[in-house]
Amino acid sequence: MKSVTLSLTVVVAVLFFATANAEPIKWAGNGHYYELQDSCTTDWFGWNSYAASQTFMGTQGYLATITSADENLWITNNFDFSSNAYGCFFGAYQQPNSQEPDGGWTWITGEEWNYTNWGGLNNSLGIEDVLMRHDTKNADGWTWNDYPSTYPSDCALIEYSVVPEPSTIALLASSLAALFLRRKN
């Protein structure tokens, strides 16, 4: 009986961790990989540090930057945020002393801030200076909300800008050329 219980516990643990830590998935729109992490509850700074400590295919992670309606809709369609009570942090912050409520927003990667999908932007909790998923959707998918950086969230979306190494591209090209030549003969 003990070995059956132990075996069942091991199977459940393996299934849980396999599901909780699934491989990042690729969006063809920019070639980047994304993963939803909900392994703890911490503030934006904690999640930002956690994202920077993650790597995938040799690339350092960062809190996701959502720079187009297509990307936002893809994220909405590919990640289930339903179990996250506090929303989910993304990689944007509002620079200090910016015009409220929508001035001075910046992506942590330095990408141009030219797309937004606000659903809540009201500073109802005081100083709301980081970006998170809001609890409403529109035609572009999940809307966004500004949120206090020191308040907790139980998830973050991590992005990896994986770019193939030149040697990988050369290897692929030579393999395809060899295959083509072999079929031709």
C-alpha positions in Angstrom: 0.0 0.0 0.0 2.8 2.4 0.9 4.5 1.9 -2.5 1.2 2.5 -4.4 0.7 5.8 -2.4 4.4 6.8 -3.0 4.1 6.0 -6.7 0.9 7.9 -7.0 2.5 10.9 -5.2 5.5 10.8 -7.6 3.2 10.7 -10.7 1.1 13.6 -9.4 4.2 15.7 -8.6 5.7 15.0 -12.0 2.4 15.9 -13.8 2.1 19.1 -11.7 5.6 20.3 -12.4 5.4 19.3 -16.1 2.3 21.4 -16.4 3.4 24.3 -14.2 6.8 24.6 -16.0 5.8 24.0 -19.6 8.2 25.0 -22.3 7.8 28.5 -23.6 5.8 28.8 -26.8 6.8 30.7 -29.9 4.8 33.5 -31.5 5.6 33.6 -35.3 4.8 37.3 -35.4 8.2 38.2 -33.9 10.0 34.8 -33.4 10.0 35.3 -29.6 9.1 32.8 -27.0 6.7 33.4 -24.0 5.9 31.6 -20.8 3.4 32.3 -18.1 4.9 31.9 -14.6 2.8 31.6 -11.6 5.2 30.0 -9.2 4.9 32.6 -6.4 3.3 35.9 -5.4 5.6 39.0 -5.3 5.7 42.6 -6.5 6.7 43.9 -9.9 10.3 44.2 -8.9 10.4 40.6 -7.7 8.9 39.3 -10.9 11.3 41.5 -13.0 14.3 40.0 -11.2 12.8 36.5 -11.5 12.3 37.0 -15.3 15.9 38.2 -15.7 17.1 35.1 -13.9 15.4 32.8 -16.4 17.0 31.5 -19.6 15.6 29.7 -22.6 17.8 28.5 -25.5 20.7 30.6 -24.1 18.6 33.8 -24.0 17.9 35.8 -20.8 14.2 36.3 -20.0 12.4 39.6 -19.3 8.9 40.6 -18.5 6.9 40.5 -21.7 6.6 43.6 -23.8 3.4 43.8 -25.9 4.0 46.1 -28.8 1.0 45.3 -31.2 -2.6 44.3 -31.2 -1.6 41.0 -32.9 0.8 40.2 -30.1 -1.8 41.0 -27.5 -4.4 38.9 -29.1 -1.9 36.0 -29.5 -1.1 36.2 -25.8 -4.8 36.2 -25.0 -5.4 33.2 -27.1 -2.4 31.2 -25.9 -2.2 31.7 -22.1 -4.8 31.0 -19.5 -4.8 33.7 -16.9 -8.0 32.5 -15.2 -6.3 31.0 -12.1 -4.4 34.2 -11.3 -6.3 36.3 -8.7 -4.2 39.5 -9.0 -3.8 39.9 -12.7 -0.4 39.4 -14.3 2.6 41.6 -14.7 4.1 42.7 -18.0 7.3 44.6 -18.8 6.3 48.3 -18.7 6.6 51.0 -16.1 5.7 54.7 -15.8 8.6 57.0 -15.4 8.5 59.1 -12.2 6.8 62.5 -12.4 5.0 61.7 -15.6 1.7 63.2 -16.5 -1.1 61.0 -15.1 -2.6 58.7 -15.9 -1.1 57.7 -19.3 2.1 59.7 -19.7 5.7 58.4 -19.6 5.1 54.7 -20.1 8.2 52.7 -21.1 8.9 49.1 -22.1 11.8 47.6 -20.0 13.5 46.6 -23.3 13.5 50.2 -24.6 11.2 49.3 -27.5 9.0 52.1 -28.8 5.8 52.7 -26.8 3.3 52.9 -29.8 0.6 50.5 -28.9 -1.7 50.4 -25.8 -4.8 48.4 -24.8 -5.9 50.1 -21.6 -9.0 48.8 -19.8 -8.3 50.4 -16.5 -6.1 53.5 -16.1 -7.4 55.4 -13.1 -4.8 55.4 -10.3 -7.5 54.2 -7.9 -4.8 52.6 -5.6 -2.6 55.7 -5.5 0.7 55.6 -7.4 0.1 53.0 -10.1 3.3 52.8 -12.1 3.6 49.3 -13.7 1.6 47.4 -16.3 -0.6 44.3 -15.7 -3.3 42.4 -17.4 -6.8 43.8 -16.6 -9.8 41.7 -16.0 -11.7 42.7 -19.2 -11.3 41.9 -22.9 -11.9 43.8 -26.1 -11.3 43.0 -29.8 -7.5 43.1 -29.1 -7.8 40.6 -26.3 -7.0 41.2 -22.6 -6.9 44.8 -21.7 -4.3 46.4 -19.5 -4.3 48.2 -16.2 -1.8 50.3 -14.3 -1.0 49.0 -10.9 1.3 49.8 -7.9 4.7 48.3 -8.4 4.9 47.4 -4.7 1.6 45.5 -4.7 1.7 41.7 -5.2 0.7 39.6 -8.2 0.7 35.9 -8.6 1.9 35.7 -12.1 4.1 37.3 -14.8 4.5 36.7 -18.5 8.1 36.1 -19.5 9.5 36.7 -23.0 12.6 35.4 -24.6 14.0 37.1 -27.8 15.6 34.0 -29.1 17.6 34.7 -32.3 19.2 31.7 -34.0 23.0 31.7 -34.0 24.6 32.4 -37.4 26.2 28.9 -37.2 22.7 27.4 -36.7 21.5 29.2 -39.8 24.6 28.1 -41.8 24.1 24.5 -40.6 20.4 24.5 -41.6 21.3 26.0 -45.0 24.0 23.5 -45.7 21.7 20.6 -44.7 18.9 21.8 -46.9 21.4 22.2 -49.8 22.7 18.7 -49.3 19.1 17.3 -49.2 18.2 19.2 -52.4 21.3 18.0 -54.2 20.8 14.4 -53.0 17.2 14.4 -54.3 18.3 16.0 -57.6 20.7 13.1 -58.3 
